[in-house]
Amino acid sequence: MPTQLDLDIHRITAAVTSPGQMFETVTVTRRGTEMPAFKNAPPSLAHYFAHFAGQHGATPFIVDGDQRFSFAQLYAAAARVADGLVTRHGMKKGDRIGIAARNSANWMIAYMGIIMGGGCATLLNGWWTGEELAYGVDLCDCSLVLADAQRAARLEDQKHRARIVVFGHGEPETGLAEVWGNGDTAARMLAEIGPDDLATILYTSGSTGHPKGAYSDHRGVVSGVLNYVCQTAMVLQLLTERGEAPTVQPCALVAVPLFHVTGEIPLFLQSFALGRKLVLMPKWDASEALRLLAEEKVTYFVGVPLMSYELASHPDRDKYDLSQCKSFAAGGAPRPPEHVTKIKEAFPGGYPLLGYGLTETNAVGCGNLNENYLAKPGSTGLASKPLVDLAILDEAGHKLPVGAVGEVSIRSVCNFLGYWKNEDATAAAYTSDAYFRTGDLGYVDEDGYLFIVDRKKDIIIRGGENISCIEVEEAIYAHPDIAECSVFGLPDERLGEVPAAVYFLHEGRSLSPDDLCEFLREHIAAFKIPQHLWQAEEHLPRLGTEKVDKRAVKATYAREFLPA
């Protein structure tokens, strides 16, 4: 039965999306299928930046250590970068320009400058090895990569086709000096950039090994951002009706990577429309997070599930005034139901929230919030209206009834266009009627709430990072002593899941787990390296297809980690 919160959200959704209202919807055709879109959406991210940076002007926007920027200041710096990229580096409309760096104000300025100059912001994973970075650069045909010193060093000895421009994280005019211009490129490009132009590429790890580049046009990204803005506006309207409207500037702590879709869309990009201040944390540290939450009067916290749990269980929590923080959101991985209660008990003036979305959906999917989340802590919530159409499909693509388990599938104008230079994977990802197949198995209950029960794809989600088991297996097989291996996920209280592996050696060879880890560090990012390793004394069990029986391997070697 719908809760009062559900009824209120449905009522407010109908009001704010009706004709003449800010979030009025119209019908557009995408992949041959009609679906809703916002009538008043800006035609591109460049227009979105220009509008809201102008609207919020001198309002504080970015806190990056001892550096502080208003909306107008960040936009002005991005306009300089847009001009420098075009006039000094020859960036043309649609060029893929990589960003490989840690979180910083200059990362944001670089992202905006690429977009405002007409380029495609290609977000390379800052945790990748040099080998992985080079793969991502060449996969998406990056002509130029803006990299901080650490990532540039990783790329130094790698073969790739891009030019590397090194930037720093200090004062923008100094740190971004190599891409700093002084012309009106950004203003002129507003007449040339439209909704169908290429906007972003983000990388995603699925079950097929190497990461894929998921590309989106401006319509998709802007729609994803505005769907979040619409949801936030609905919650604000509800709080206003209850007499609980916030009285301070909204403020969020940025503790997730900006190269991830959660950091990019609901956190970074949404903040332009909300006039929200962002406080950057280059590296997660729960003690430092508590200090920043109190000092900067943070109202909204989002991270992978372990982060909010670490805040809730931190021994120094009561030393800080955290009363302004009303929302403790999580995404990127499931949150154990017991964590939901723990967070609410630790922060009685706030609520835990959970979002469900993917790189391919531009972070849009489902959400569970406040008292509804407390009532159904195992659910990822309702489909995020007004743009999301959620369905549970069988193998043939037919919709399943309430309670039946099938593949969670999402249809919306926010969805990505495809995987760069991989038409087969793109075709496999979509049904004929434009639903994106997430690879997650789940069901919808009688109230419309989604419950994820399993994973169809052979991936591990470690603290919000997707790890392809096949990719890790390929890295292990690259060692000449390895004859057989199997990679799988194991439960972990802090990270949700961690990778584990069993390997069998060629006859007469010797290779310790420590030596294998050392080998892997040269080829894959540290978060992908198995946390648990076993050397098998005999051949691994096989299925009738001659594939390694992963379930049997896991059951044999990981008994002490598995639930009874």
Steps between C-alpha positions, in 0.01 A plus 500: 500500500645844408631702792404860564842600365431305181164673459655842562776437245248382238287810563792744478639322191169549321499868599856595399485313167162639387466743207658838566707380794879492528529124441229466238559193286455440128538186293816433300605202291814316607609170346176495310297518822301788645597607852468810720752785504510841666353772277715776650832315511804698382621377160843399636719489808673814372169689512424345839832627641451849353146535636555386857847649544343830401203446729709417808791734421689584821345214699771274652541186291827308544714449811825326409739515797580868552358594159144630466309581182161648422285374214604798290870446572492134404312578180743775405795264550327233290443753220875567499570126470241460221677769302845357569397151389361631171754770411819347643433126463268485203207331676211456258135433569454139608871434573546261790713675762605281791524609863725289723537652844384497860209711617571872505354833394725481194353160407159668496628798302662265247171306462302820448758645261490191278119511488481879445752477215290234325710198596398170656612465864652151522533403866793265553508305826762668717579172679602316184855391430687654208412198288130539576508875440666450162233244408222748588671780306529296182162330532317831468751667264594778741700764313608671823515400867506750787683315775638594839863417569429164663290364211727656238790307654304175469445571130862598434623159381173387344418491131194705405393749236413804716699809592536542876464842660597505867302722736525578871245528778582846632393843378313442169692754295825332606390137520319516166747737333559264206133518400430860603358735237354850485241495223123465465489138383253391771253774411524425126457125550160548665361547151659176376452242778165323500319209669613240245870582530739269683546607864671237715660158508524309826657158536317199635613150592258227407533126463701508179844595627643836394311818590257641245454868420135597555428814298213745542372804317409826670131413506571185702733662753290814548187287541673286762606809694157662481324182611705525821423871526130426460514241777684742729244772424221260593662419834554873566131566427403226744729637772356846443147363546614338825664819625842334482654689208878550536620846597867467396669463161496135393845351530639157407824323580669354191655176621445293184703523178375754247584256220219277629147574392387556863762769548436650156121528474304502830786664688701735273264588216181511704660759731488769229121498500473472879749777577670242721847537648740208449778417745767281343684215668788372282519180707247336732570528869212467746657728763564775246149453361349560844704819536390630161136407560498717812726785380333551161146429626449219252132419442537201267744213508531238226750220461528126464319324789811444711559876530178595678533190718853606602365843592217347704733266690794742544609541865541879457160558341349667807782757514359678194182695434352314204147630542491669158552171315154362424577240234748212499476356152669197351536361150725277296445189713233342723473628855449228764156551662653513849704804391178692433390478864852576623519821296161621617591433864833682460345801326144531641450838327573353157407207282686235301429495125585251224529557128516245221631594159775402260759663279283404201193672648690816593441411866122508466299202621333461840513662840394413853487775760411600853226305679439285191861380512470418869186298422658314206876504562562215255354691206661745259167683487258628240580589139625860485220699344413665275744358242572141608302201378605193701421145389593145601562299185548133419768373261275569200441861609144447622379685811455288810225545761534638852721281716660306213880507478654610170751747359462856625459721193477877468360714220548875493624788289796514742647169382833492319519470122738206484843353566772670298604286202306201635172465314453139606513586869267796442246280319516241778443766765167620360167334429311578181280743695792698650535346846858484623578163656690575823636150563342503846230252599214621714127537551248776567260466792132598506594862592739536205819466708799335335694225679833383354557130570797399284733600222479363149832647395823344624611807692603588854401834656775601742415819688319638195761391244387244242756226437470261208592148610605422145735798487674388821517141372661622178760690702577187704522284187755745360753356748686217325481267802118503521312206352153559645327760712162616622405842640187566708366736764492447875291692753680773694352695789670827403510492119198281426701265279866434428661298219646159573676249275614139482783407264666179380855498361660332202692188597833571661431872561502691827314826569397630842188713551722797591699464178179475297368820663825677417461394137139621489591845631673566170187427298181582691391763750557422867127472577471211248776286656353201690498555874491124558711258295521121513737276306327180393684171520295340223308603190196722561157333463332538160146525370373290211596789269862462625480843662630527856217432746523830687230412752678177596836676529351770721322246721819298545751774574297771668291313757604723790386817317158379387175520699393176665 
